[in-house]
């Protein structure tokens, strides 16, 4: 499966990006995507006061050209199914589906589906041991010292298709600004739509920012 064209050209040619929150973690909700040269590629912002998740991705911080949308299918969808849509054609690019119970008590696990609902890849957190420690820290997050310990275990994810690693997502150790390295170099042929890979990074950042 090859990627469809997108107006943000760097997404088709670059393989390494950095996603970072625009403000301190306290405010969250806005993210910037930079390419390997440090140039701004995309700007993402969450719509406030919505029952359903609604994230818009633009060509720049001016928010003039909307590129992608990420929206939930249902308010009470525990499995966490998020549709990714091309904002210029209103067509669905694919769906990012979180494995509900599995992601709550074990490692984070996501299924990436194409526009027809067919599985194309799976994303999984790095290790069971670290994931369990992170869950325990989240549960005790009301205690400031314990919450800071969580930053010592930044999250890592790998995207696989048929046992072949396509991408790696690496969170930085930073208690103030959320930063995520994105590496698609293992997927030179773009077996997975790059737009879904970028949307996955934005969604991971948005969910982590609420925890």
DOBA-378438 format. One line per 4 residues: their letters; for each residue y, x, z of N, C-alpha, C, CB. Coordinates in pm, 1 decimal. Glycine has a CB too. Layout:
residues N
a = Y,X,Z,Y,X,Z,Y,X,Z,Y,X,Z  ...
end
This chain:
residues 211
xxxx = -119.2,84.6,0.0,0.0,0.0,0.0,123.5,87.7,0.0,0.9,-95.5,121.8  212.6,77.0,-97.4,331.3,160.2,-106.3,452.4,84.4,-54.3,354.6,206.1,-250.7  555.9,158.8,-20.0,676.6,99.2,34.2,757.5,33.6,-75.7,760.2,203.8,106.4  821.3,-79.6,-41.0,912.6,-144.4,-133.2,1047.9,-76.3,-122.5,923.8,-296.5,-104.1
xxxx = 1131.2,-85.8,-226.4,1262.2,-21.6,-221.4,1347.6,-78.1,-108.4,1334.3,-38.4,-354.8  1439.9,2.7,-59.3,1532.3,-40.2,44.3,1666.1,25.9,16.6,1479.5,-4.5,187.1  1774.3,-41.1,51.8,1905.6,12.0,18.4,1939.2,137.4,97.8,2011.0,-92.9,42.3  1877.1,155.0,213.9,1898.7,276.3,292.2,1808.5,386.0,237.1,1870.7,251.7,444.0
xxxx = 1856.9,460.5,138.4,1775.4,557.5,65.8,1706.1,661.8,152.1,1859.4,626.6,-32.4  1768.4,714.5,259.0,1700.7,817.8,338.1,1566.0,774.1,394.5,1789.1,860.2,450.7  1546.9,643.5,411.8,1419.1,596.5,465.4,1305.4,623.9,368.3,1426.0,447.1,496.8  1337.5,640.3,241.2,1234.4,665.2,141.4,1207.3,814.0,122.9,1274.3,603.4,9.2
xxxx = 1302.5,897.7,156.1,1289.1,1039.5,125.9,1265.8,1126.8,248.4,1410.6,1086.5,54.8  1317.2,1088.3,363.7,1302.6,1169.4,483.9,1176.1,1132.1,561.1,1425.2,1153.6,573.4  1125.8,1227.9,636.6,1005.7,1202.3,716.1,1029.7,1216.5,866.3,895.6,1296.3,673.8  1147.5,1266.6,904.6,1177.9,1285.3,1047.3,1312.1,1219.8,1081.2,1180.8,1437.0,1083.8
xxxx = 1312.1,1147.4,1192.0,1431.5,1077.9,1236.9,1441.2,1087.0,1388.6,1430.2,930.4,1190.7  1560.3,1055.9,1439.8,1581.0,1041.2,1583.7,1650.8,908.2,1607.3,1664.5,1160.5,1642.7  1592.6,827.9,1694.4,1652.9,700.8,1734.0,1709.5,718.1,1874.2,1548.8,583.0,1728.5  1833.0,675.7,1894.3,1891.0,688.1,2027.5,1976.1,566.0,2059.4,1975.2,816.6,2038.4
xxxx = 1980.3,531.8,2188.2,2064.8,420.5,2230.2,2210.0,464.9,2219.6,2030.2,374.2,2375.9  2295.1,372.0,2186.2,2434.7,406.1,2164.2,2509.8,422.0,2296.5,2501.7,299.6,2078.2  2465.5,348.4,2399.2,2532.7,352.3,2527.4,2434.9,398.1,2634.6,2592.0,214.8,2562.4  2484.6,409.3,2758.1,2397.0,439.3,2869.4,2292.1,330.4,2881.2,2476.7,453.2,3000.2
xxxx = 2178.1,363.8,2940.3,2068.4,269.3,2956.1,2112.2,138.7,3024.4,1956.7,333.9,3035.8  2214.5,148.3,3110.2,2259.9,30.3,3181.7,2303.2,-80.1,3086.8,2373.6,66.1,3274.2  2358.6,-41.8,2972.3,2409.5,-140.6,2878.0,2307.4,-172.3,2768.8,2539.1,-91.1,2815.3  2249.9,-68.9,2707.7,2142.7,-86.7,2609.8,2180.2,-181.0,2496.0,2019.6,-138.3,2678.6
xxxx = 2078.2,-219.6,2418.9,2096.7,-322.1,2318.4,2146.8,-274.1,2183.9,2188.6,-421.1,2369.2  2191.2,-148.9,2171.3,2238.7,-95.5,2044.6,2177.3,42.0,2022.9,2393.6,-88.3,2041.4  2127.5,66.1,1899.7,2056.0,189.9,1871.5,2099.7,246.3,1736.8,1903.9,166.3,1873.2  2103.3,379.2,1728.5,2140.6,447.6,1605.5,2024.8,534.4,1558.2,2267.8,533.0,1626.2
xxxx = 1999.2,533.2,1428.5,1892.8,613.7,1368.6,1956.4,725.8,1287.9,1799.3,526.5,1278.9  1917.2,850.5,1319.3,1970.2,967.6,1250.4,1858.2,1036.4,1172.2,2035.1,1066.1,1351.1  1893.7,1094.6,1057.0,1795.2,1169.1,980.7,1786.7,1312.6,1032.3,1830.1,1167.3,830.8  1706.8,1395.3,966.0,1682.7,1531.3,1013.7,1808.6,1617.3,1011.3,1575.1,1596.8,930.1
xxxx = 1905.6,1582.2,927.9,2030.1,1658.8,919.6,2134.3,1611.7,1020.1,2087.1,1649.8,779.9  2101.9,1503.9,1093.4,2194.5,1450.1,1192.0,2285.3,1341.7,1138.7,2277.0,1559.0,1246.7  2262.2,1297.9,1014.9,2344.5,1192.3,956.1,2294.8,1054.8,1001.5,2343.1,1201.8,801.5  2388.2,964.1,1026.5,2351.9,828.5,1067.6,2292.4,752.2,950.2,2474.6,753.7,1123.5
xxxx = 2172.6,695.9,970.4,2104.3,621.3,864.3,2117.0,470.9,884.2,1957.0,660.3,858.8  2088.8,426.6,1005.4,2087.1,283.9,1035.2,2142.9,259.0,1174.3,1944.7,227.4,1023.5  2187.3,135.6,1195.0,2238.4,92.9,1324.6,2170.0,-38.8,1360.3,2395.0,77.5,1322.7  2113.3,-47.0,1479.4,2040.6,-167.6,1522.6,2108.0,-227.5,1644.5,1892.3,-135.2,1554.1
xxxx = 2113.9,-358.6,1647.6,2175.4,-426.6,1761.4,2097.4,-553.2,1793.5,2323.7,-459.8,1732.5  2076.7,-576.4,1922.6,2007.8,-696.5,1967.6,2108.4,-809.3,1984.3,1932.1,-670.8,2099.9  2071.4,-928.4,1938.1,2155.0,-1045.5,1957.4,2142.8,-1091.9,2102.4,2115.4,-1159.0,1859.1  2255.6,-1111.9,2168.7,2256.4,-1148.3,2309.6,2233.3,-1298.0,2328.6,2388.2,-1107.2,2373.7
xxxx = 2180.9,-1330.9,2445.8,2167.7,-1468.7,2489.7,2083.4,-1553.1,2394.8,2303.6,-1530.2,2504.8  1975.2,-1497.5,2347.8,1880.1,-1569.8,2264.2,1748.2,-1580.3,2338.9,1860.7,-1499.6,2126.7  1683.9,-1697.7,2331.3,1553.0,-1713.8,2394.1,1449.4,-1630.7,2319.2,1511.3,-1862.7,2397.1  1462.1,-1626.3,2188.0,1372.3,-1546.3,2106.9,1435.8,-1409.6,2081.8,1339.9,-1617.9,1973.2
xxxx = 1349.2,-1308.8,2064.9,1399.6,-1175.2,2031.0,1465.6,-1180.4,1894.7,1285.4,-1069.5,2032.6  1581.6,-1118.1,1882.3,1653.1,-1116.4,1754.6,1726.2,-983.3,1743.0,1753.0,-1237.0,1743.1  1671.1,-892.9,1662.7,1729.2,-760.8,1644.0,1769.0,-746.7,1497.5,1629.5,-648.0,1686.7  1890.9,-705.1,1474.6,1939.9,-685.3,1338.5,1960.2,-536.4,1313.6,2071.9,-763.7,1314.8
xxxx = 1922.1,-490.3,1196.0,1935.9,-349.8,1158.9,2028.3,-340.8,1037.7,1796.5,-285.0,1128.4  2133.0,-259.9,1052.7,2237.1,-249.9,950.5,2241.4,-110.0,890.0,2373.8,-285.7,1009.9  2311.9,-99.3,778.3,2324.8,29.9,711.0,2413.1,125.3,789.7,2381.0,11.2,571.0  2506.0,70.4,870.6,2592.9,155.9,952.5,2646.5,75.4,1069.9,2710.1,214.1,868.1
xxxx = 2722.0,142.3,1156.0,2772.5,78.4,1277.5,2877.2,-28.3,1248.7,2831.0,182.4,1369.6  2932.2,-30.6,1126.4,3026.9,-135.1,1089.7,2960.9,-270.4,1072.0,3098.3,-97.4,963.4  2828.8,-271.3,1062.5,2747.9,-394.2,1052.4,2788.3,-480.8,932.0,2761.2,-476.3,1181.5  2824.2,-416.2,822.9,2860.2,-491.7,702.6,2737.4,-526.0,619.7,2959.5,-412.4,617.8
xxxx = 2645.0,-430.0,605.9,2526.3,-451.1,523.1,2402.8,-460.4,611.6,2510.2,-337.4,419.5  2349.7,-580.5,624.0,2229.7,-601.1,704.9,2106.5,-564.5,623.1,2220.7,-748.0,754.9  2019.1,-480.6,680.7,1901.3,-430.8,609.3,1774.1,-503.8,651.3,1885.0,-281.2,633.1  1750.8,-509.3,781.3,1627.9,-569.1,832.7,1657.2,-660.2,951.7,1528.1,-459.9,873.0
xxxx = 1565.7,-753.5,976.6,1569.2,-836.3,1095.8,1433.8,-827.7,1165.0,1605.1,-983.6,1061.0  1437.5,-829.1,1297.6,1314.0,-833.6,1377.1,1324.0,-954.9,1467.2,1292.3,-701.1,1461.1  1232.2,-1050.7,1449.4,1240.5,-1174.8,1527.0,1102.6,-1218.1,1575.4,1304.3,-1286.6,1443.1  1098.5,-1275.2,1694.1,972.7,-1325.4,1747.4,936.3,-1456.8,1680.0,981.5,-1343.5,1899.8
xxxx = 806.0,-1483.5,1677.0,757.3,-1607.2,1617.7,762.8,-1723.4,1715.4,616.1,-1588.8,1568.3  758.9,-1692.4,1847.0,757.2,-1797.4,1948.4,820.6,-1745.4,2076.2,613.0,-1846.3,1975.1  886.3,-1835.2,2151.1,949.2,-1797.5,2277.3,845.6,-1748.9,2377.5,1027.1,-1915.2,2335.3  730.7,-1816.2,2382.2,628.4,-1785.8,2482.2,507.5,-1716.5,2421.2,584.5,-1912.8,2552.1
xxxx = 531.8,-1628.4,2327.4,423.7,-1556.7,2260.2,386.9,-1433.7,2342.4,464.6,-1516.2,2115.3  283.4,-1444.1,2427.6,246.2,-1333.9,2516.3,194.8,-1213.9,2437.6,140.3,-1379.8,2616.2  133.3,-1240.3,2324.0,80.5,-1130.1,2244.1,192.3,-1048.4,2180.5,-12.9,-1183.3,2136.1  313.5,-1106.7,2174.9,427.3,-1031.6,2122.6,419.5,-1009.2,1973.8,437.8,-900.1,2191.4
xxxx = 429.5,-1113.7,1892.9,428.4,-1101.6,1748.0,572.5,-1102.6,1697.8,345.4,-1216.2,1682.8  612.4,-995.2,1629.8,750.2,-980.7,1582.8,749.8,-968.3,1431.1,819.2,-857.2,1648.0  813.7,-1061.5,1363.9,825.1,-1056.1,1218.8,938.5,-962.8,1178.9,847.9,-1196.7,1160.6  912.6,-879.1,1080.3,1014.3,-791.4,1023.5,1049.2,-846.6,886.0,964.7,-641.8,1015.2
xxxx = 1177.3,-878.4,864.7,1220.8,-940.3,740.4,1322.8,-852.7,668.6,1279.8,-1078.6,767.6  1317.1,-853.6,537.8,1418.5,-788.8,455.2,1539.7,-881.7,453.9,1365.3,-759.3,308.2  1650.1,-836.1,507.8,1767.5,-922.8,521.7,1831.8,-955.3,387.6,1869.8,-857.6,612.5  1806.2,-874.4,284.6,1869.0,-898.2,155.2,1791.0,-998.4,70.8,1882.9,-767.9,79.7
xxxx = 1660.8,-1007.1,93.2,1578.8,-1100.8,15.2,1523.4,-1214.6,100.0,1464.0,-1026.7,-50.7  1538.1,-1204.8,234.0,1482.8,-1302.7,328.5,1330.1,-1309.0,322.7,1540.7,-1440.9,300.2  1267.9,-1206.0,269.7,1122.7,-1201.8,262.8,1066.5,-1120.2,378.3,1076.7,-1143.5,128.9  949.9,-1162.5,427.0,886.8,-1091.3,536.6,827.0,-960.8,485.8,778.9,-1178.3,603.3
xxxx = 857.8,-851.9,555.4,801.9,-721.5,523.6,665.1,-706.2,589.1,896.7,-609.1,569.2  653.1,-758.8,710.5,528.0,-750.7,784.5,548.5,-800.2,926.4,473.9,-607.1,784.9  449.1,-777.9,1009.7,453.0,-823.7,1148.5,404.5,-712.7,1240.0,367.1,-951.1,1167.5  471.6,-698.3,1353.6,432.6,-603.2,1457.2,382.0,-684.6,1575.3,552.4,-508.8,1498.8
xxxx = 255.3,-668.3,1607.0,191.3,-753.8,1707.7,141.4,-670.8,1824.4,75.1,-833.1,1646.0  192.9,-699.5,1942.3,152.0,-628.3,2063.0,26.6,-692.9,2121.1,266.1,-627.4,2167.7  -67.3,-610.4,2162.3,-189.2,-660.6,2226.8,-155.5,-693.4,2371.3,-306.7,-556.1,2218.4  -142.2,-822.6,2403.0,-89.4,-869.6,2530.0,-147.9,-807.9,2655.1,-107.6,-1011.3,2537.4
xxxx = -266.9,-852.1,2697.5,-328.2,-803.7,2820.4,-357.4,-654.3,2812.2,-456.5,-880.9,2849.4  -399.0,-609.7,2696.0,-432.3,-468.4,2677.3,-310.9,-379.2,2701.1,-487.5,-445.0,2536.6  -191.9,-423.0,2653.6,-71.6,-342.9,2669.5,-11.8,-355.3,2808.4,30.3,-382.5,2566.8  -44.0,-463.6,2878.6,12.0,-484.0,3011.6,-57.0,-397.9,3114.9,2.1,-629.3,3051.2
xxxx = -189.2,-386.2,3108.1,-264.4,-317.6,3212.3,-321.6,-182.9,3167.9,-375.7,-405.8,3259.4  -316.6,-152.7,3038.8,-368.1,-26.5,2989.9,-262.5,39.5,2901.7,-500.7,-47.1,2912.4  -307.4,117.6,2805.5,-213.0,180.2,2713.5,-148.9,75.3,2622.9,-283.4,287.8,2629.1  -20.5,97.5,2590.9,43.9,11.7,2491.9,-33.7,20.1,2361.3,192.5,52.1,2470.6
xxxx = -57.8,-96.8,2300.9,-131.1,-101.5,2174.9,-67.2,-207.3,2085.4,-282.4,-132.2,2198.7  -41.4,-171.2,1960.7,21.0,-261.1,1863.9,-59.9,-262.7,1734.8,167.0,-218.8,1835.9  -58.9,-376.4,1668.8,-116.1,-389.6,1535.1,-1.8,-409.1,1437.5,-218.2,-508.1,1527.2  -9.0,-337.4,1326.2,90.8,-350.3,1220.8,28.0,-426.7,1105.2,143.3,-210.5,1174.3
xxxx = 87.1,-540.0,1070.3,35.0,-626.4,964.2,130.6,-626.4,845.6,13.4,-770.6,1016.1  75.2,-640.0,724.9,161.0,-645.6,607.1,216.5,-786.6,588.0,83.4,-601.2,481.8  286.4,-809.7,478.5,351.2,-937.8,454.9,251.3,-1052.2,443.8,434.7,-930.8,329.7  126.6,-1021.7,410.0,22.7,-1124.0,398.2,-56.5,-1142.2,527.0,-71.6,-1088.8,285.6
xxxx = -17.3,-1070.9,631.5,-86.3,-1082.8,759.2,-210.8,-996.8,769.5,-122.8,-1224.6,782.8  -229.4,-903.0,677.0,-345.7,-815.4,679.4,-315.6,-689.0,760.2,-388.6,-778.8,535.9  -407.4,-645.2,846.7,-384.2,-523.5,926.4,-371.8,-400.6,836.9,-498.2,-502.9,1027.9  -271.4,-316.9,865.7,-253.1,-194.5,787.9,-254.9,-69.6,876.5,-122.0,-201.1,710.5
xxxx = -225.9,-85.6,1006.2,-224.2,30.9,1095.2,-221.4,-15.7,1240.4,-102.0,122.2,1064.8  -249.6,77.8,1331.4,-245.5,49.6,1475.2,-168.6,158.6,1546.4,-387.7,37.4,1533.6  -88.4,118.2,1643.7,-10.4,212.0,1723.6,-64.7,212.3,1866.4,141.0,175.0,1721.5  -81.6,332.2,1923.3,-136.1,340.6,2058.5,-64.1,447.3,2139.4,-286.1,370.2,2054.2
xxxx = -42.5,415.8,2267.9,18.2,509.6,2361.2,-73.2,630.4,2380.0,46.6,441.2,2496.7  -14.3,744.1,2420.4,-84.7,870.8,2413.1,-210.3,882.3,2498.4,6.6,976.8,2450.9  -203.6,852.4,2629.9,-320.8,874.0,2713.8,-332.1,764.9,2818.8,-314.8,1011.4,2780.5  -455.3,729.9,2852.9,-479.5,625.0,2951.4,-425.1,664.9,3087.7,-628.9,594.5,2961.3
xxxx = -447.1,789.3,3129.1,-403.7,833.6,3261.6,-252.2,822.5,3276.5,-448.5,977.9,3286.8  -178.7,874.4,3177.3,-34.2,868.2,3184.4,16.1,724.7,3178.1,27.0,949.7,3072.9  -50.8,643.0,3097.1,-10.2,503.2,3085.8,-24.5,431.0,3219.2,-92.8,432.2,2978.5  -134.4,456.7,3290.7,-155.6,392.6,3420.7,-49.3,436.5,3521.5,-295.9,425.5,3474.3
xxxx = -15.2,565.3,3520.9,89.4,614.8,3610.4,222.6,547.7,3577.5,102.3,768.8,3599.8  252.3,534.0,3448.0,376.9,467.9,3408.8,379.9,322.6,3455.9,394.8,474.1,3256.9  264.8,252.2,3446.6,259.7,112.4,3491.3,286.7,104.0,3641.0,122.4,49.1,3458.1  228.1,195.1,3717.7,248.6,195.1,3862.5,394.7,223.5,3896.1,157.3,299.1,3930.1
xxxx = 456.1,313.9,3821.6,597.2,345.3,3844.5,683.6,224.1,3811.6,640.8,467.3,3759.8  650.0,154.1,3702.1,726.1,34.8,3665.4,716.9,-71.9,3773.9,676.0,-21.4,3532.2  597.5,-87.5,3832.4,577.4,-188.2,3936.1,659.1,-156.4,4060.6,429.6,-198.8,3971.9  681.4,-26.3,4086.1,757.9,15.2,4203.9,899.7,56.4,4166.2,687.3,130.6,4275.3
xxxx = 944.6,9.9,4050.8,1072.5,55.1,3996.6,1193.2,18.8,4079.8,1090.2,0.4,3862.0  1177.8,-72.7,4175.1,1291.7,-110.3,4259.1,1334.1,5.2,4349.4,1257.2,-233.2,4344.1  1246.9,101.5,4371.2,1279.2,216.9,4453.3,1338.1,326.0,4363.9,1153.3,268.4,4529.2  1464.5,361.5,4381.5,1531.9,455.5,4289.4,1457.8,585.8,4268.2,1668.6,486.6,4340.3
xxxx = 1405.8,647.5,4373.5,1338.3,776.1,4357.6,1214.8,762.0,4270.4,1300.2,833.9,4493.8  1137.9,656.4,4292.2,1017.1,634.1,4212.9,1052.7,606.6,4067.5,935.5,517.5,4270.5  1161.1,531.9,4046.1,1202.9,502.2,3908.9,1237.3,630.2,3833.2,1323.5,407.0,3909.0  1300.2,726.1,3901.2,1333.6,852.5,3835.8,1210.6,933.0,3800.6,1423.8,934.5,3923.9
xxxx = 1101.9,914.5,3874.8,978.4,985.6,3842.2,925.6,944.1,3705.2,872.1,959.8,3949.4  955.5,821.1,3665.6,909.7,773.3,3536.2,963.0,853.9,3419.9,948.0,631.3,3518.9  1081.7,912.2,3436.1,1140.6,991.6,3328.9,1068.1,1123.9,3308.3,1286.3,1017.5,3358.1  984.2,1162.0,3404.7,905.0,1284.1,3390.7,785.4,1263.1,3299.1,857.9,1332.3,3527.0
xxxx = 757.6,1136.8,3264.0,645.2,1103.7,3176.6,695.2,1025.7,3055.5,538.0,1022.3,3253.1  774.2,1089.6,2969.9,822.7,1018.5,2850.7,706.0,971.4,2765.2,916.2,1108.8,2767.6  723.8,854.9,2703.3,614.4,794.1,2628.4,595.1,860.0,2492.1,639.7,645.4,2610.6  469.1,863.9,2450.7,432.1,913.7,2318.5,337.2,813.4,2254.4,366.7,1055.6,2327.2
xxxx = 353.8,794.1,2124.3,269.6,699.5,2051.3,224.9,762.9,1919.6,345.6,565.8,2025.3  106.8,724.2,1874.0,58.2,764.8,1743.0,22.7,640.9,1662.0,-63.9,859.1,1755.9  58.0,644.7,1534.0,26.7,536.2,1442.0,-91.1,579.8,1355.1,150.9,498.3,1354.3  -197.6,499.9,1356.5,-320.3,534.7,1283.7,-354.8,427.9,1179.8,-437.9,552.7,1381.8
xxxx = -420.8,474.3,1074.7,-484.3,384.1,978.0,-618.1,445.9,939.5,-392.9,360.7,850.6  -725.5,375.8,973.9,-861.1,426.8,945.1,-880.1,568.0,999.3,-888.1,425.4,793.7  -844.9,586.7,1126.5,-861.0,714.9,1197.4,-768.1,824.9,1147.7,-1002.9,761.8,1184.8  -683.6,794.4,1051.0,-589.3,895.2,1000.2,-452.2,871.9,1061.7,-580.8,890.8,844.8
xxxx = -396.1,974.8,1126.3,-265.2,959.9,1189.1,-155.9,959.7,1083.2,-240.7,1072.2,1291.3  -73.3,856.2,1088.6,33.8,841.1,991.6,170.5,877.2,1047.4,36.2,700.8,940.9  189.0,860.0,1178.5,320.0,885.2,1237.1,305.8,915.0,1385.8,413.7,765.1,1214.8  407.3,982.7,1437.6,410.9,1014.6,1580.6,548.4,977.6,1634.6,379.4,1166.1,1606.4
xxxx = 549.9,909.8,1749.0,673.6,870.5,1815.6,678.3,941.2,1951.3,682.8,714.0,1832.1  783.8,1016.7,1976.7,794.2,1098.6,2097.8,925.7,1069.4,2169.6,783.8,1249.5,2063.2  916.6,1011.0,2288.9,1035.8,984.4,2367.4,1083.9,1112.3,2435.3,1008.5,875.0,2471.6  1217.0,1129.4,2445.0,1275.2,1243.3,2513.3,1284.1,1217.2,2663.1,1413.3,1274.9,2456.4
xxxx = 1286.1,1324.8,2740.1,1315.6,1314.0,2882.5,1466.8,1303.9,2898.0,1258.0,1436.1,2962.8  1517.6,1183.1,2921.0,1661.4,1160.7,2935.8,1682.4,1030.3,3011.5,1733.0,1156.9,2796.8  1730.3,1036.8,3136.7,1747.0,915.7,3217.4,1867.1,830.8,3177.9,1759.2,953.1,3361.1  1955.8,882.0,3092.1,2077.3,809.5,3058.2,2073.6,750.1,2917.8,2195.9,900.5,3071.3
xxxx = 2033.6,830.5,2821.4,2030.4,785.1,2682.2,1885.6,780.7,2633.9,2116.0,878.2,2591.1  1845.1,667.8,2579.2,1709.9,659.0,2523.8,1707.0,731.8,2389.9,1665.0,510.0,2507.1  1614.4,828.2,2376.2,1599.8,903.0,2251.3,1452.5,906.9,2212.5,1657.1,1047.3,2265.3  1426.4,883.0,2084.9,1289.6,879.3,2034.9,1281.2,956.2,1903.8,1241.7,733.5,2015.9
xxxx = 1198.5,1062.6,1900.6,1171.1,1134.2,1776.3,1067.4,1056.0,1696.5,1121.5,1279.6,1804.6  1089.1,1046.0,1566.3,997.6,974.4,1477.0,955.6,1070.4,1366.8,1064.2,844.8,1417.1  825.7,1090.5,1351.7,774.2,1187.5,1254.8,673.1,1118.7,1163.4,709.1,1309.4,1326.9  711.9,1101.4,1036.3,625.3,1039.4,936.1,562.7,1142.7,842.4,704.2,937.6,855.2
xxxx = 569.2,1269.2,877.5,524.9,1374.3,785.3,376.0,1365.4,753.0,555.7,1510.5,843.9  296.0,1301.2,840.1,152.7,1286.5,813.0,124.7,1177.8,711.0,78.0,1256.2,941.1  227.3,1101.6,675.4,211.5,991.2,580.3,296.4,1018.2,457.2,250.7,855.5,644.9  269.1,1130.2,392.5,348.3,1171.1,276.1,341.8,1069.2,163.3,300.8,1305.8,225.6
xxxx = 229.1,998.9,150.6,213.1,899.5,44.1,266.9,762.9,82.8,67.8,887.2,6.6  320.5,750.9,203.8,373.9,624.8,254.7,271.7,512.1,241.5,502.4,588.0,180.6  157.3,535.1,301.2,51.9,434.2,301.8,96.1,308.9,376.1,-75.1,490.3,364.8  187.8,325.6,472.0,244.3,213.4,546.4,391.5,202.4,511.4,224.5,230.9,700.1
xxxx = 437.3,79.9,490.9,576.6,55.6,456.6,667.4,121.9,560.3,605.1,-96.4,447.6  753.0,212.9,514.1,839.7,287.7,603.9,930.7,195.6,685.1,923.4,386.6,524.7  967.3,80.8,627.3,1053.0,-13.1,700.0,984.4,-64.0,825.5,1091.7,-130.7,610.5  853.7,-85.3,817.8,778.6,-128.4,936.0,773.8,-17.2,1040.1,635.9,-170.7,896.9
xxxx = 762.5,107.3,994.2,759.7,219.9,1086.7,890.7,234.8,1162.3,728.8,347.6,1012.4  1002.6,214.6,1092.9,1134.3,221.6,1156.4,1152.9,103.1,1251.0,1246.8,223.8,1049.7  1114.1,-15.0,1206.1,1125.8,-133.9,1291.7,1043.0,-117.6,1418.2,1081.4,-260.2,1215.7  927.1,-52.0,1406.4,843.2,-27.7,1523.2,917.4,57.8,1625.1,711.6,40.2,1482.1
xxxx = 986.6,160.2,1578.5,1061.6,247.8,1668.8,1172.3,170.9,1741.0,1121.7,365.8,1591.0  1245.0,88.0,1666.7,1353.0,8.9,1727.0,1297.9,-88.1,1830.5,1430.6,-68.0,1618.9  1184.9,-149.1,1800.1,1124.7,-244.4,1891.9,1074.7,-175.3,2019.0,1009.9,-318.1,1823.4  1013.5,-59.5,2005.1,969.7,16.6,2122.1,1088.9,49.0,2212.1,898.1,146.6,2078.8
xxxx = 1198.8,90.1,2150.5,1318.5,123.6,2228.1,1374.2,1.5,2298.4,1425.5,184.9,2138.2  1376.5,-112.0,2229.4,1431.4,-233.5,2289.1,1347.6,-281.2,2406.6,1441.2,-343.5,2184.9  1215.4,-274.2,2392.2,1126.2,-318.6,2500.5,1135.1,-223.0,2618.2,979.9,-328.7,2451.1  1136.7,-91.3,2592.3,1145.4,5.8,2700.9,1278.7,-8.2,2773.6,1128.2,149.1,2647.1
xxx = 1383.9,-44.2,2701.0,1514.3,-57.7,2762.3,1525.2,-173.2,2858.9,1616.1,-72.4,2658.1  1432.5,-269.7,2849.2,1434.7,-383.4,2942.0,1348.3,-360.8,3062.5,1390.4,-508.5,2872.7  1270.4,-252.7,3063.8,1176.2,-229.2,3172.9,1241.5,-148.6,3284.6,1051.4,-156.7,3121.2
end
